[in-house]
Amino acid sequence: MHELDHAIKKICHWHPNCVLDLFFGSNRTVELKRVEDAQIQIPEHRTDKIWRVREGEKEGALLLEAITEPDQRDFDKIELKNVATRINLKIPVVTVLVYLQRGRYATFPEGYEDEIGGLTTKHVFSRILLWEHAERIRSGELKELAPFLALFEDEPGIEVLQTENRLIEGVADTEQRMELKAVAAIVAARKFSEELIRQYLNLEITMIRETTIFSEWLTQSRGEGKLEGKNTLLLKLLEKKFGRLSSELKSAVEKLDAEQLDDLAMDIFDFNNIEDLRIRLHISAMSAATV
């Protein structure tokens, strides 16, 4: 499910106000103050997004956890992230669970309870079921979340891709439209063939060549799940963007695990030059050494 995790992270990175509208409504009084670096704040446990927010004079933080497959066994880790963030930032922290798809699941837990001899401790988080906001997305109120419409139906028709394309075309910024279509292609690859995705998202017109390669990489890595395949295709992607890589950089990429490869692939378009890549690989190597 790495591709869905990365997709929601990118939407949160590009369009935080859209996600805040999802949480609080378009007339919200909560405002984004700044984004916290989750990996620096909590290096032992990855978190999807931490936003420092303000409501009037009250300041706090929102900790976003995107969930594709509900599993209460993960909630102790989520609770730990909440506590660690609160201790680190020294402000109130609210954890928001965002379930991305209904799928085959009947329940979508919002917490858990510990009980001993009739005494209990309850751990309850805020919860968003994204598909319940489909009409807000389709109406254009939350158009930046359009790439996830394909997840809301077990067998979506091509009209879903058409709707996604129409909504994304309504985003004013050209670069953001391109990035949103890339995310839409990644998500849609779970439900549609590559040919349909290209046709109805107009990828051949709007997407840069790197994104086409990136889509190919995601399709193969999702279907095969082979580390070697991910390495090979990511190296092709990097060389397409930066030219021939040194043996040192190639070696650094080959040492990345599957999750690190996924993260790097999603962030590559944010790199301005080869030095950004070099720094990122150095950070990944240091992180792996401390685990």
C-alpha positions in Angstrom: 0.0 0.0 0.0 3.0 2.3 -0.2 1.7 4.1 -3.3 -1.5 5.2 -1.4 0.5 6.4 1.6 2.8 8.4 -0.7 -0.2 9.8 -2.6 -1.9 11.2 0.5 1.4 12.6 1.8 1.9 14.5 -1.5 -1.6 16.0 -1.4 -1.0 17.1 2.2 2.3 18.6 1.2 0.9 20.5 -1.8 -2.6 21.4 -0.5 -2.7 21.6 3.3 -5.6 24.0 3.3 -7.7 21.6 1.3 -7.1 18.9 3.9 -7.9 21.3 6.7 -11.2 22.1 4.9 -11.8 18.3 4.9 -11.3 18.1 8.6 -13.0 21.3 9.8 -15.2 22.5 6.9 -14.7 25.4 4.6 -15.7 28.0 7.3 -13.1 26.7 9.7 -11.5 28.9 12.3 -8.4 26.6 12.5 -5.5 28.0 10.5 -2.2 26.4 9.4 0.8 28.0 11.1 3.6 25.8 9.7 4.6 22.3 8.9 6.7 20.4 11.4 9.4 18.0 10.1 7.9 14.7 11.4 11.0 12.6 10.7 13.2 15.0 12.7 10.8 15.3 15.6 10.2 11.5 15.9 13.0 9.6 14.1 12.1 6.2 15.6 8.5 6.2 14.2 7.5 7.6 10.8 4.4 9.7 10.8 2.5 11.0 7.7 2.2 14.7 8.5 2.4 17.1 11.5 0.9 20.6 11.2 1.2 23.3 13.8 -2.1 25.1 13.8 -3.9 28.0 15.5 -7.5 28.7 16.4 -7.7 32.2 17.7 -5.2 32.4 20.5 -5.0 28.7 21.0 -2.1 26.8 19.4 -1.8 23.1 18.8 -0.7 20.5 16.3 -2.5 18.0 14.1 -0.9 14.6 13.5 -2.3 13.0 10.3 -2.2 9.2 10.0 -3.4 7.9 6.6 -4.8 4.3 6.8 -5.5 1.9 4.0 -6.1 -1.3 6.0 -7.6 -0.9 9.5 -5.6 -2.8 12.1 -6.0 -1.9 15.8 -2.6 -3.5 16.4 -1.0 -0.3 14.9 -2.8 2.0 17.4 -0.2 1.7 20.1 2.4 3.1 17.7 0.0 5.9 16.8 -0.5 6.7 20.4 3.2 6.7 21.0 3.7 9.2 18.1 1.0 11.4 19.7 2.7 11.4 23.1 6.2 11.9 21.6 4.9 14.9 19.5 3.2 16.5 22.4 6.3 16.2 24.6 8.5 17.5 21.8 6.4 20.4 20.8 5.0 21.1 24.2 1.5 21.9 22.8 -1.8 20.0 22.5 -1.7 17.4 19.8 -4.8 15.9 18.0 -4.3 12.7 16.0 -6.5 12.4 12.9 -7.0 9.0 11.3 -7.8 9.3 7.6 -9.2 6.1 6.1 -8.6 6.2 2.4 -10.9 3.4 1.1 -13.8 1.4 2.3 -12.7 -1.8 0.6 -13.8 -5.1 2.1 -13.8 -3.8 5.7 -16.9 -3.5 7.8 -15.5 -1.4 10.7 -13.0 1.4 10.9 -11.8 1.7 14.5 -11.1 5.1 16.0 -9.1 3.8 19.0 -8.8 1.1 21.6 -9.5 0.5 25.3 -7.3 -1.3 27.9 -9.2 -2.9 30.8 -8.1 -4.6 34.0 -10.5 -5.6 36.7 -13.2 -3.1 35.6 -10.7 -0.2 35.3 -10.2 1.2 31.8 -8.1 3.6 29.9 -9.5 4.7 26.6 -7.4 5.9 23.6 -9.7 7.6 21.1 -8.6 9.5 18.0 -10.4 11.7 15.5 -11.5 9.9 12.4 -12.2 10.8 8.8 -13.7 8.3 6.3 -12.6 9.9 3.1 -15.3 8.3 0.9 -18.0 10.0 3.0 -16.8 13.3 1.6 -17.1 12.2 -2.1 -19.7 14.8 -2.9 -17.6 17.6 -1.5 -14.8 16.4 -3.7 -17.0 16.0 -6.8 -18.6 19.4 -6.3 -15.1 21.0 -6.5 -15.0 22.1 -2.9 -12.2 19.7 -2.2 -11.0 19.2 -5.8 -7.4 18.6 -4.8 -8.5 15.3 -3.3 -10.0 14.2 -6.7 -7.2 11.6 -7.3 -8.8 9.4 -4.5 -12.2 9.1 -6.1 -11.1 5.9 -7.8 -10.8 4.3 -4.4 -14.4 4.9 -3.3 -16.0 2.2 -5.5 -15.1 -1.5 -5.8 -15.4 -1.4 -9.6 -15.3 2.2 -10.7 -16.2 3.1 -14.3 -14.4 5.4 -16.7 -16.6 8.3 -15.6 -14.6 8.4 -12.4 -11.4 9.1 -14.4 -13.3 11.7 -16.4 -14.5 13.4 -13.2 -11.0 13.3 -11.7 -9.6 14.9 -14.9 -12.2 17.6 -15.0 -11.6 18.5 -11.3 -7.9 18.5 -11.7 -8.1 20.7 -14.8 -9.9 23.2 -12.5 -6.7 23.7 -10.5 -5.2 27.0 -11.6 -1.5 26.3 -11.2 0.0 24.3 -14.1 2.6 22.5 -12.1 0.1 21.5 -9.4 -2.2 20.1 -12.1 0.6 18.0 -13.4 1.5 16.7 -10.0 -2.1 15.9 -9.2 -2.5 14.0 -12.4 0.6 12.0 -11.4 -1.0 11.1 -8.1 -4.3 10.3 -9.8 -2.4 7.9 -12.1 -0.7 6.2 -9.2 -4.0 5.7 -7.3 -6.0 4.7 -10.5 -3.4 2.0 -11.3 -5.1 -0.1 -8.6 -8.3 -0.1 -10.5 -7.7 0.7 -14.2 -5.3 -0.4 -17.0 -2.5 1.9 -18.0 -4.2 2.6 -21.4 -7.4 3.9 -19.8 -5.4 6.0 -17.3 -3.4 7.6 -20.1 -6.6 8.2 -22.2 -8.9 9.7 -19.6 -6.3 11.6 -17.6 -4.8 13.0 -20.8 -1.3 12.0 -19.6 0.3 12.2 -23.0 -0.5 15.9 -23.1 0.0 17.1 -19.5 2.7 14.8 -18.0 6.4 15.3 -18.2 8.5 12.4 -19.3 9.8 11.7 -15.8 6.3 11.2 -14.5 5.5 8.7 -17.2 8.6 6.7 -16.1 7.5 7.2 -12.5 4.1 5.7 -13.3 5.7 2.7 -14.9 7.9 2.3 -11.9 4.9 2.3 -9.6 3.0 -0.2 -11.7 5.8 -2.6 -11.8 6.7 -2.3 -8.1 3.1 -2.7 -7.1 2.6 -5.8 -9.2 6.0 -7.5 -8.5 7.1 -6.1 -5.2 10.7 -6.9 -6.0 13.4 -4.8 -4.5 15.7 -5.4 -7.5 13.1 -4.1 -9.9 12.5 -1.0 -7.9 16.2 -0.3 -7.8 16.6 -0.7 -11.5 13.6 1.5 -12.4 14.5 4.2 -9.9 18.0 4.4 -11.2 16.5 5.0 -14.7 14.3 7.7 -13.3 17.2 9.4 -11.6 19.4 9.3 -14.7 16.6 10.7 -16.8 16.4 13.7 -14.5 20.1 14.2 -13.6 22.0 12.4 -16.3 24.6 9.6 -15.6 25.0 8.9 -11.9 28.4 8.3 -10.3 29.2 4.8 -9.0 29.0 6.3 -5.5 25.4 7.5 -5.9 24.4 4.3 -7.7 25.7 2.3 -4.8 23.9 4.4 -2.3 20.6 3.9 -4.1 21.1 0.1 -4.3 21.5 0.0 -0.5 18.0 1.5 0.1 15.3 -0.7 1.4 11.8 -0.9 -0.3 10.3 1.8 1.9 13.2 4.2 1.3 13.0 3.6 -2.4 9.3 4.5 -2.3 10.0 7.7 -0.4 12.8 8.7 -2.7 10.6 8.1 -5.8 7.9 10.3 -4.5 10.2 13.1 -3.6 12.4 13.2 -6.7 10.5 15.9 -8.4 11.2 18.2 -5.4 14.9 18.0 -6.0 16.5 21.0 -7.8 19.9 19.4 -8.5 22.1 16.4 -8.0 23.3 17.8 -4.7 19.8 17.6 -3.3 19.9 13.9 -4.2 23.3 13.4 -2.6 22.1 15.0 0.7 18.9 12.9 0.7 20.9 9.7 0.2 23.3 10.7 3.0 20.4 11.3 5.4 18.9 7.9 4.4 22.1 6.1 5.1 22.5 7.8 8.5 18.9 6.9 9.4 19.5 3.3 8.5 22.6 3.2 10.6 20.7 4.3 13.7 17.9 1.8 13.5 
